[in-house]
Amino acid sequence: MRTPRRAPRSDALENRARIIEAAQAAFTGDPSASLQAIAKAACVGQGTMYRHFPDREALLLAVYRDELEALVAAAPLLLHEYGPLEALRRWFERLAADGRVAGGASLAVDAATRIGRPHPPIVAALDLLLRAGKEAGQVRPDAEAEEVLSLGSCLWRTDGWSTDGTTPCPERGTRMLSVIIEGLRAEARH
C-alpha cells in the first residue's frame, strides 16, 4: 500500500518562491550569477537551494517557466499560420530575440542544451516543426530536434556586433538563421 504524499510545507513553498524571485532578479542583472549569490539574496542556505533546485539548469527552467511554455505553445500556432520552414524560422527568431533582449527562455534552453539535457517540451515543440517540414518534403529527413536546437543556440549568443566586435551588425543573427534554415532544406542534402 502506498503512503499518501504530503503536500509541501508552507515554509518550503515560501523558500522556493523566494529563490525563484531572487534568481530572476539576479539573472536579469547578470546571467552568470552564482547559485551561492542567489541563495544569499533569497536568505536561504545552500542546502535549501539544492533541495529545491539540484543544479543551475533546474533553477533556470523554473525561473523562465512561463517563457518556455509560451515558446512550446507557439510551435503549433506558427504551423497553423505558416508553412513548416517559415514556422521554424519564426520559432527560432522568437527564441533568439528573447535571448538577445533579456536572456529568458533562451538562457534556460542554452544551459540545458550545453549539459546534454535539453528541456523535453522544447525538444518536442521543435520536433513538431521539423516533422511537419519532413512530411511536406521541405526539411531533410536526417534533421533531429536536439541537434538542430544545439545548432540554433548560436542565435541567442549573437550579440549584434561584427566578428571583430567593433561594428554594430544587427543583421548577423538573421544571416545565421538563414544559413541554418537553408541547411535544413530537403534539397540542401544533395
N, C-alpha and C positions, 0 to 999 in steps of 0.2 A: 504494500500500500504506500502510495506517495504521500509525503507530508506536504501540506499546502505551503506555497511560497509566501513569505511575509512581504508586505509592502515595505518599501524603503522608509526608514525613519525620517521624520521631518528635518532633523539636523543634517542628515546625509543629502537630502534634496536641496537644502539651502546651500550646503558646501558646493555641490555640483553647479548650482546656478551661479554662485559667486566666482567659481573657477572659470566658467564659460564667459561671464561678463568681463572678468579681468583679462582673459585671453583675447577676447575680441578687441578690447582697448589696446592691449599690448601689440597684437598683430597689425592693427591699423597704423600704429606708430612705427613698428619695427617687425617686419615679417619673420625675422630670425630671432625674436625674443625667446629667451630660455624658459624651460618649464620651471626652473627654480625661481626665476624672477616673477613668473605668473603666479606660482604658489604663494610667494611672499605678498604680492599685490592682492591676492584673494584672502589673505590671512588664514591660510591653511598650511599644514605641514606637508612635506614631500610624500609621506606615506598616504595621506588623504588624497593628494593629487594623483598618485599612481594607482590607488584603489579605483578611482573614477575613470582615469584615462591612462592605460598602461604604457602608452607611447605618444609621441608628438602627433602622429597621424590620426590617432583616435580623437585627440583634442581638436585638431583642425577640422575633422569631419563633423564633430559636434558643433563647433563654432559656426561653421558655414553650411549647416544642415539645410536651411531654407533655400539658399542659393543653389545647392546641389539638387534639391528636389525640383526647383524651378527648371534647372537645366535638363533633368531627366524628363520632366513633363513636356519640355519644348520639342523633343525629338518627334513624337507622333504628330504634333501640331504642325511642325515645319513640313513633314512629309505630306500632310493633308493639303498644304497650301502650295508647295513647290515640288519640282521633280527631285529625285533622290540626290543627285550631285549638288544641286543648289541648296537643298535642305541640309546636306552635310556641310557645305561651305558656311551657311548661316549659323549652324550649330557651333562650329569651331570659332566663327567670328564672335559669337556671344561669349564663349568661354574665354577667348583671348582678350576681349575688351574688358571683361571682369578682372582678369589678371593684371592688365596694364593700369587700370584705374585704382583698384583697392586690394588686390590680392584675392580676396573672396574665395569662390569655389575653386578657381584655378590653383590657388595656394594649397588647398586640401588635395586636389587631384594630383598635382605635381608631387607633393610629399609622398602620397601613397604609391604613385607610379614609380618613383625613384627607388623605393624599397621592395618593389615587385609585388605589391598588394593593392592593385588599383581598386577603387570603390566599385563593388559589383553593380549597383544600379547605373552608374555612369558607363561602365563597360556594356551593360545591357542596352542602354539608350544608343550608344554608338553602334553596337551590333545591329540594332533595328535599322539604323540609317544605312549601314553597309549592306545588310541583307536586301533591303529594298533596291539598292543600287545594283546588286548582283542579279536579282530577279529581273530587273529592267535591262540587263546586259550593259550597264554603264560602268560598273565597278569591277575591277579584276577579281577573279574568283579566289585568289590566294590572300586577299586582304583580311587580316584578323584584327578585331577590335582592340585588343590590348596593345598590339604592335603599332597600330595607327594612333592610338592615344599617346603612346610614348613618343612617337614621331611628332605628333601635334603639340607636344609640350614645349617645343621651341617657340611657339607662337606667343605664349604669355611670358616668356623670358625675354622677348624682343623689347628693348627699351625705347624704340623710336629714334635711335641715333644711327648714324652711318657706322660702318665697321671700324673706322678709325676713332669713333667716339667723340668726334668734334663737331659734326654737322647734323642738324636735325633731319630725320628721314622717316616721317610718319608712314610712308607707303611701304616700308621694309616688311612689316608683318603681312601686309596684303600680298606682296610678291611671294613671300614664303608660303602663305596659304595656297596661292595659285600653283606653286610647284608641288605641294602635297596633293592637291585635288587632281592635277594633271597626271601625277604618278599613280593615282588610284584608278584612273580611267581604264576601262577594259582594253581599249586599243593600245594603251601605253605598254602593255606586256609584250607586244610583238616587236 
